[in-house]
Amino acid sequence: MHRRNFIRILGGGCVALTTLPMAACSSSFPDEAVAAWAGPSASASLAEWALAWALLSPSAHNMQPWLVDLKEPDTITLYVDRERLLPATDPWFRQIMVSQGCFIEALLIALRERGMETQLELFPSGAFPARTLSDQSVARIRWRRGGSVSSDPLFAQLQRRHTAKDAYDTTRPVSPEGLQQLLSVSWPESVAVGGSVDRERVAVLRRLCMEAAEVEIRTPATVLESQRLTRIGPDEILQHRDGVSLNNPAVRAIAALGLFDRSQVPPPDSVAFKSTRQHYADACLSAMGFAWLSTEPGRVGEVEAGRAWLRLQLQAMTLGLQLHPLSQALQEFPEMDAPYRAMHQNLLGEASAQRVVQMLGRVGYGSTPSATPRRELRAIIRA
């Protein structure tokens, strides 16, 4: 959810950081680290062209857990990069599978932009069992030139899609009509969508999100996982181009002095912890509405939810809205059990026994977010 601000304050002993305005923590990333957002190269093949757009997809913790095989003509075969997982926050790999769906949908949108008729086959060798991963492929995407393929209007938003993680403008409500426009975008039939801008309902969901955030910032394993994936300064950012990237001069100075110990969890009575909690509160309590996606349990539903989530975010960009995932209450690590059950009961009611909330996001108006680092395209292509 809000981990970028989380780590800005979590760096062990970062008392000085808490006195800085948030604007001081928004230094630009190195140009090379965000070069992918310029779009595909002129010399790219069709497959590389489509993959360059898919590489801009959102993923859990910006891990970009994708590997593709291009050996078969006019085909992209997608695999999970099992070196890019989140074992603490995502022990059942559900968020990783949702991230696969985002990538797939971006691929399909890009291929249609080039007039290609696409065929998507999920889990060609069979779906992965629950709570496990496999070396088998997640999807096979084939294409051929179609005579009457229409481009997807959401293609125009792929390059503009960024996630705003700061507080929303609480003086600008989201109208019921605006929410309906957001939820009117098309997506896989297996995905059910819900949303609310009702003041009382939003207040309850804000509280549930904050309770879940409290659990995450008080669970050592999830805190340490986030800190392990923090990239500080241009050298680390360029080396990894993933995770949580920080190029703020103050953070870099603290790290250089050895005061950012990524192996230690700040105690609850520390200024660092209290500041972290406040940043979570700023995000959760400024939500002006919520949107959520649910499916039947299983890997297919997780991937399909990812496809729908990307479309929802692109639609939000079209409407001038921001859609930011608040995923804490949906995580399956043991300490999150009570918030998980409470959120599912609130969003699904009696259906919570048969369905899974795959994505939950806050809706509102906020500042224009900046691009986040992406790896080079060749890094996700199997040799």
Secondary structure, 3 states (H helix, E strand, C coil): CCHHHHHHHHCCCCHHHHHCCHHHHCCCCCHHHHHHHHCCCCCCCHHHHHHHHHCCCCCHHHCCCEEEECCCCCEEEEEECCCCCCCCCCCCCHHHHHHHHHHHHHHHHHHHHCCEEEEEEECCCCCCCCCCCCCCCCEEEEEEECCCCCCCHHHHHCCCCCCCCCCCCCCCCCCHHHHHHHHCCCCCCCCEEEEECCHHHHHHHHHHHHHHHHHHHCCHHHHHHHHHCEEEHHHHHHHHCCCEEECCHHHHHHHHCCCCCCCCCCCCCCHHHHHHHHHHHHHHCCCCEEEEEEECCCHHHHHHHHHHHHHHHHHHHHHCCEEEECCHHHCCCHHHHHHHHHHHHHHHHHHHHCCEEEEEEEEECCCCCCCCCCCCHHHHECC
